[in-house]
Amino acid sequence: MRKILIYMLIAIITVMVVLFITTYSTYSEQMKLANERIQNESQIMKTEYGNLEYAVRGEGKPILLVHGAGGGFDQGLWLGEICLENGYKFIAPSKFGYLKSDTPDNKSIKVQAEQYALLLDSLNVDKVVVIGVSSGGPSSMQFANDYPERVEKLILLSAVSMPPNPNDKDPFFIKLIHLIQKSDYAYWIFTKAFETQILGLMGIPSDDYKQFSPGQKILAQEMLDVMHPMSQRYSGTVIDGLMIKDFEIPTNITTPTLIIHSKNDGLVSYSHAEFANKKINNSKIILYENGGHGALSELEDARRQISSFLENPEEVIRNLLTSEELAANPKITVVKSSSNHIRADLFFNPSGYYILAAKINGEWIKVLQGNGIPACSEIDKYNFPADIVPACMNENGVLVKNNWELIKNAIINCEVNEVMQTHSRYVTANLKDGEQLEGIEPTIDDIIDLAVESQSSCGKIMMATE
């Protein structure tokens, strides 16, 4: 038995030596490139709390990017690249203990937030949008609380919002991650030979990863690669954990906040997102079923949500006005807006009118301006929701109320006897209680498809077209 154990030990050591010899050249080259990357792109600012490392990239609206555990300024820049389009100025600091940033004796989430303010002062930046990912969430929220005049909007992506709880990654696996982080080679070999396993440790379930598209798998590998060399980030990761143990969401956050999280996040459970949504009054939460930590498989939709959240509807309308309209200095009141539609009232002295705008292929266009009820023919192809255009006049001068959402819910809830649609997307539904609802379906046959799907649970629904 003893000989067997010795042979097994020798075999394991032999495999490890062979693995090291055959991979060390590639490892050394990649670490050289990683070190050059972090050496050449960042700057150092001296503060009363020691050195603060940061990087700035791009021009436009300033975005403060607060990285997560195992990160640094470079992870912040990568976060900006994958979450946002062009036209932004990325400001990415390395938090306490990460890469070249020092750690003061009085370290805390609050002091970390103060560092951000000092950095913005040095860059002559008055106001920013803040994006905090993972363990970057606490200091992002603290900054929004302590410096509300400097934060236009706050975005929390897979963000920590409270001390560790039973739904988060098991402490045993956190210790395992920390053990791997201590060695650049150990982390590197895991990212190359055991990618699925290391991603699982970092919150992306293996079953989810198997469903990733080729592009999403490239993003996952980028997420791992941007953390090279890992050993220079270990101290910051430990410090993050120590500070988060005492964190409580501040009570005075009034900044508009977008919270994005995946329900199958295996590192930071989505209870953090729900807790933040409960504690931050002016917040909106988006929960995806899949995506894991970072919501990588849902990033395409997340980008759209972020883009919509960052847009200012009033500025959109102002940009659509003619030079003559702008010269009259109108008062613009946004009545209702969504990611793809806006209704705004323009007030001149003494008159005014409304404007309907829609986003088509990523560009905003002015659909209609005027007073009174719009003609259905002028708006029907733009799919305005009912809370923006509640009704329109059809070609016969008949008022058509846009009750599509009510119709859809009535069909699903088995409250409909008969549905009818026209080729102009106007639909009606005759309810079992005798009421008739009119609406505009988003695309032709939506009401028919919905009725067909509901028949298995609701029984036969009469369908007619013209």
C-alpha positions, 0 to 999 in steps of 0.5 A: 500500500505504501509503495502504491502511494509513493508511485502515485505521488511520483506520477503526480509530481512527474505530470506536474513537472512535464506540464510546467516544462511544456507550458512555461514558455507560453506562460512567460510570454503571456505574462510579459505582455500582461505586465507591459499592458498594466505598466504602460496604460495607467497613471499614478496620482498621489493623495493623502491616502497614498498612491492611486492608480488610474487610467483614462480612455476616450472622449465624451460623457465621463464614466467612472468604472469601478472594478470587481475582485481580482480586477484593477484599472484594466478590468474597469476599462474592459467593463466599459468597452463591453457595456458601452458604445463609443462616445464616452470618457472612461475613468478607471481607478484601481481600488485599494491594494490592487496593482499600484494603488496603496492601502491606507491604514484607515481603509474603508468603503467610505474612504475609497469613495473619497478617493474617487472624488479626489481623482475627479477633482484632479481630472477637472471632472464635475459629474459622472455616470458610475458603473460598479461591478461585483465588489465594486458595488459598495464603493460605487453606492457610497460615492453616490450617497456621499457625493450626489451632486457628482453622480448623474446615474448609477449602474450596478452590474452583478454587484455586491450590496451587503456582507456575504450571505448563505446564498453566495459562493461557499466560503470553501470555494472563496478560499480556493479562489484566493489560493489560486490567486496567489500564484500567477502560474496557477491562475494562468494554467487554470484559465487554459486547462480548466476554463470551465472550472475556473469560470464556475468558481467565478460565478458562471455555472458550467451548464450555462457556459456550455450554452454560450455562443462562440462570441460569449465564450470569447468574452468569458476568456477575455474576462479571465485574461484581463486579470493577468497577472493575478498575484498583483491583485490578490492583496486588493481582493483580500482588502475588498473582502475585509471592507465589505464585511462592514458594509451597509447600503447608505440611506441617502442615495437619490441617484437614478440607479439601474441594477442588472443581475443574473438569477444563476450568478454563482458568486454574488447571489441575486439577493444582492440585487433585490436588496439594493433595489429595495434600499435605493428608492429611485432604482430599477432592477433587471434580472436575467434567468441565465448569464452567471456572474457578469451576465455575459450571455445576456450582455447584448440586452444589457447593453441596450438597457444601459444605453436606454438608461443613459439617454436623456429623453429631453436631450433627444427631443431637443436634438430633433428640433429645427433651428427655428424651433430652438430659436424660440426657446421652447420649454420641453416636458417629457410626458412619457419615454421608453427605450424606443419611444418618447412623447414630449410636449413643447411649450412656446409663448403662447402655444405649443404642441406634442412630439412623438419620437421613435428609435429606428435602427439605433437612430432617433427620428421625429415621427409626428408633431401636432395637437389632437389625436394622431392618425393611425396611418402616421404612427402604426409602423412605429409600435408606440406603446399605449402609455405613450399613444393611447389612441389614434384615428383610423382611415374612417375617422373612428377612434381606435384605443390602443388596448393591446396589453389589456387584450394580450392579458385577457387572452392569456387569462382565458377571458376572450371568446373571439378575436379579429385582426385587420391587415393594418394591425388593428385588432379587436377582442370580444370578451366573455363578459360582453366587453369589446377591446380594441388595440394595435398589435405590434406585428401582423398575426400577433393576436392570432398566434397568441390565441392559438397558443392559449387554446390548449389551456383556455379552449376554442377561441374564434379567430377572424381576419379581414 
